[in-house]
Amino acid sequence: MNETLWKQSLGRSVSLGDCYDATTEQFTGRNIFNKKLTKEVIREHNIRNQSWNYDFSNSTASKLSMFSLDGELKLSLLCDVLPNIAGSAKFVKNSITNKEEIRCTFALFTNTIEQRIEIDDVDLLNFYNDHTKIDSFKGTHVVTRLKWGANAVAELFIENDENLGKMEITGAIKANLGKIADIALSDASITGNVKYENFNLSKINKIRWSVNADVDLNTKTPKNAEEALNIIYHLPEKIKEEGNGRPLEFCLLPLKELKETLGCTKTTNAIFHKIQNSEILKVEHQFKEIETSRLDLLTLRDLMMRNIDYDHAAFESTMLVSNKDIYILSYSFNKIKENRQWLENYQYFCKLNEQHKDEHMFCMIDFDITPEIQSSQDLAAEPQIHKVFNGKIVVKNILNEIKLFESVCSVRCTQVHEKENHDYEKLSPVQFPCPNANNTQSVGLSRSMSDDEDLISSDNEDEEAKTTECQAYHIPYGKYVLNFIDTPGLGKSTF
């Protein structure tokens, strides 16, 4: 892509002549100049201005939009792949703790000067690196312009007060933010603190506070919302006291264009394509859905933490000491790593509950909330189902026990038989599959047995005696004892 680009520095160090790779949104660490540029070759003009914006959404993508970031850089920030992020951009690391918390983000933007160079300026010829070196430089662009200034982002997190209501608090903060910003950004000198009308903000003291700026502001920590807004009120003045600030934005010229201007002909240029806006919007939407789901889970967790009053004695008297079996699905939410293990146990737990909810009791325990149960019962943090009777765990990890049982080769007959006189020579053979057998062979019985006979193979028998051929399966029954009970008129059966 052969066009100039503007990028935000986001706290990263940048100088005129730095090489940049737009495919990774990172500097390459190389500079086209071999010594520091003098004032004579840098063109500078004044662009002093201040503006502000605020946002009350819980979406990080929405808040980043206040910075007018291009799509690729915004995605890199959302995906946390940009190293060395500092200054005002660090606010993206802040996160809301629950859905009911109010998050107010106030952003102040200050520009001071712009610096630029012209690559074909003859006065720059003495500053360029050797053309052979420049020809070998990697990347896609080179920095030719800088905008200086300082941004500041103040974030106020307010715990929702049930007596006031979220809408009332948000409305009061919005009204006063607009008022103080208009006053603070005017040419009038700032004295004292702003007066807040129709709402006592000093009563809102359940707050969290964060200020991230491109210069050191040395702000104090407020005790309530009123003090927080007063700090915001004085931010423009503090920013102006810091001089020109630091580079906030940089303009990128395609490196290919620079090399062609300098006569470099052996170069290979990286191919760079911009991501389509429609694709960027899709990713932003997915991030918003992830953040919404995260907030829902955090809100649910906080609700459970506030309402659970764990009393071991009361729990035993009402749940454990009972004539019913209690099935418990235990897990540690923060340690669930294998989705398959969780799904298997959860699905089987739901199946048990659906089939036996009238005769048994069912509950779920998160060890992150009640770690004392895990330690006292010596239970694993992985998802498992346990059976409790009369206050004691009688079976641990039921699903694992079932898998072990099903892996054992066994034949059972639940029908009650009374011994009668039968002609065993006329009975039909019984055929059964063995789950541990080889699928290419089978077990068959060539003779009939009475109820008093056991088919037992000792370790002294030879291999031919241990194996009998028939239709579908093979079993070395030197390892097993097979007991068969006759069933008159059974015909040909498979167990």
C-alpha positions, -999 to +999 in steps of 0.1 A: +000+000+000+017+032-012+003+060+008+011+080+039-004+069+072-010+087+106-005+066+137-008+073+174+024+067+194+004+054+225+033+062+248+059+046+225+092+064+219+094+078+183+118+101+164+120+115+129+135+089+105+125+058+125+115+028+104+081+013+110+065-020+101+028-015+095+022-053+092+031-057+129+024-021+142+059-020+156+091+000+151+120-019+135+146-003+157+164+013+127+167+050+117+176+064+083+198+091+098+232+084+113+233+115+137+209+138+155+190+162+133+196+199+139+169+226+141+178+239+106+165+207+089+134+203+110+104+224+100+082+233+130+049+252+134+025+258+162-008+238+164-018+245+200-053+234+208-072+214+234-103+192+231-121+167+253-145+138+252-162+114+276-177+080+275-200+061+299-200+027+281-184-005+293-170-012+258-132-008+254-137-005+217-161+024+222-136+042+244-107+037+220-129+054+193-123+087+213-087+085+202-095+083+165-074+052+161-072+035+127-086+000+124-053-020+125-040-002+155-073-005+174-073-043+168-037-046+180-047-028+212-078-049+217-058-081+212-030-068+235-002-074+210+014-040+212+045-038+235+056-008+255+022+008+257+025+038+281+011+072+290-026+079+284-031+047+264-026+026+295-062+032+304-072+003+281-058-020+309-085-008+333-116-030+335-149-028+352-156-053+379-194-058+375-223-048+353-238-024+379-206-004+384-206+030+366-175+037+345-169+073+335-140+079+311-129+116+305-103+121+278-084+154+273-064+159+241-037+186+238-017+194+207+013+218+209+036+217+178+042+198+146+076+188+133+084+175+098+112+168+073+113+167+035+131+136+023+144+155-008+158+184+012+194+188+002+203+198+038+194+163+049+220+146+026+247+149+053+225+132+079+214+101+059+229+067+066+249+049+039+225+042+011+236+005+011+224+003+047+191+020+040+186-004+011+187-033+035+163-018+061+132-038+068+097-024+074+071-007+054+073+030+063+095+058+077+085+086+102+086+120+085+062+141+107+055+144+144+026+160+164+036+169+199+013+174+229-001+155+259-032+135+264-048+125+297-074+100+305-092+101+339-115+072+348-140+073+377-155+040+387-186+044+410-202+015+429-239+018+422-258+032+452-292+015+455-307+046+472-298+069+442-299+046+412-275+042+383-294+065+359-295+094+385-258+092+392-248+089+355-270+119+346-255+141+374-219+131+363-226+138+327-241+172+334-212+183+355-186+169+332-199+191+304-200+221+326-164+218+340-149+209+306-164+240+290-151+262+318-117+245+320-110+247+282-120+284+280-094+312+279-104+323+314-080+317+342-089+288+365-094+296+402-108+275+430-132+246+424-163+244+403-197+245+420-220+216+414-257+222+414-287+200+422-267+170+433-244+164+463-215+145+446-195+145+479-219+118+492-207+094+464-176+080+481-176+043+470-153+050+440-122+038+422-100+063+404-074+062+377-054+089+358-032+080+328-013+108+311+015+114+287+032+137+312+036+135+349+006+153+365+011+143+402-027+142+409-039+132+443-064+104+450-099+117+454-121+105+483-155+111+465-170+119+431-168+157+438-131+156+444-126+135+413-144+160+391-124+188+406-092+170+395-106+167+360-115+204+361-078+213+367-063+188+342-061+213+312-041+237+334-017+210+345-012+198+309-003+233+297+024+236+324+043+207+309+055+225+278+054+208+244+048+174+259+059+144+238+052+130+203+016+118+202+011+111+165+035+103+137+031+104+099+045+075+079+059+077+044+063+044+025+098+032+028+098+023-009+093+059-018+123+070+003+145+044-012+136+054-047+143+090-039+178+081-026+184+059-057+183+025-039+175-001-066+183-035-051+157-033-023+128-057-016+097-041-001+072-057+023+037-060+010+011-042+031-026-044+028-051-025+050-078-045+067-113-038+054-135-018+077-163-044+076-139-070+090-127-046+117-163-040+128-169-077+130-140-082+154-151-052+175-185-066+178-171-099+190-150-081+216-181-063+228-199-096+232-170-111+251-169-081+274-207-083+280-205-120+289-175-113+312-195-086+330-225-109+334-203-136+350-186-111+373-220-097+384-233-132+391-201-140+411-205-108+432-242-116+438-233-151+450-205-138+472-228-113+488-257-137+495-238-168+505-236-171+543-218-204+547-226-221+580-212-256+581-234-268+609-266-255+592-255-270+560-250-304+576-284-303+594-303-294+563-284-312+535-260-338+546-279-355+574-307-369+553-322-402+543-317-392+507-287-396+485-270-363+477-252-359+444-227-330+444-210-316+413-178-299+426-154-278+406-131-248+407-143-222+381-109-205+379-092-239+373-114-253+346-090-259+318-103-290+300-138-283+285-143-320+278-139-330+314-163-303+325-189-311+299-189-348+306-195-343+343-220-315+339-240-334+313-241-366+334-250-345+365-279-330+346-290-364+334-290-377+370-310-347+382-336-352+354-340-389+361-339-389+399-347-354+412-378-367+430-360-393+451-325-377+455-309-343+462-286-324+439-263-294+444-232-277+428-202-264+448-177-239+435-145-243+455-135-207+446-164-196+469-163-223+495-126-236+496-132-250+532-153-278+517-125-288+493-098-289+520-120-306+547-131-334+523-098-337+504-115-332+470-098-325+436-103-291+420-112-307+387-149-311+379-162-343+396-195-358+408-197-372+443-223-392+462-231-383+498-252-402+523-258-394+559-232-367+560-204-387+544-190-390+509-196-426+499-185-424+463-160-400+449-158-391+412-188-412+401-182-407+364-147-422+367-161-451+387-187-458+360-160-457+332-139-482+352-169-505+357-178-504+320-142-513+310-144-546+329-155-577+310-185-591+328-217-609+321-246-606+346-281-621+347-306-603+368-334-629+363-340-652+393-338-689+384-351-719+403-332-751+399-353-775+378-346-807+360-337-798+324-322-817+295-291-797+291-282-815+258-312-799+241-304-763+252-292-737+227-258-722+231-255-687+246-233-662+227-221-629+242-198-600+232-168-591+253-159-553+254-122-561+260-119-586+232-104-585+198-130-575+173-118-600+147-125-631+168-152-644+192-160-666+222-182-696+218-192-725+241-193-760+224-208-778+254-237-772+278-231-767+315-252-773+346-259-747+372-232-763+394-204-760+369-180-731+367-159-725+336-126-717+352-092-715+334-061-718+355-027-704+348-014-739+341-036-744+310-020-741+276-030-714+252-052-738+231-072-747+261-076-711+271-093-700+238-125-712+222-135-702+187-170-690+176-186-661+157-176-626+167-151-622+196-120-636+212-113-639+250-085-655+270-106-666+299-076-676+320-080-641+334-117-644+342-142-667+358-174-670+337-205-684+355-236-693+333-271-702+344-293-721+320-323-705+305-348-730+290-361-721+256-337-692+253-326-700+218-297-679+205-290-648+227-264-621+229-257-603+262 
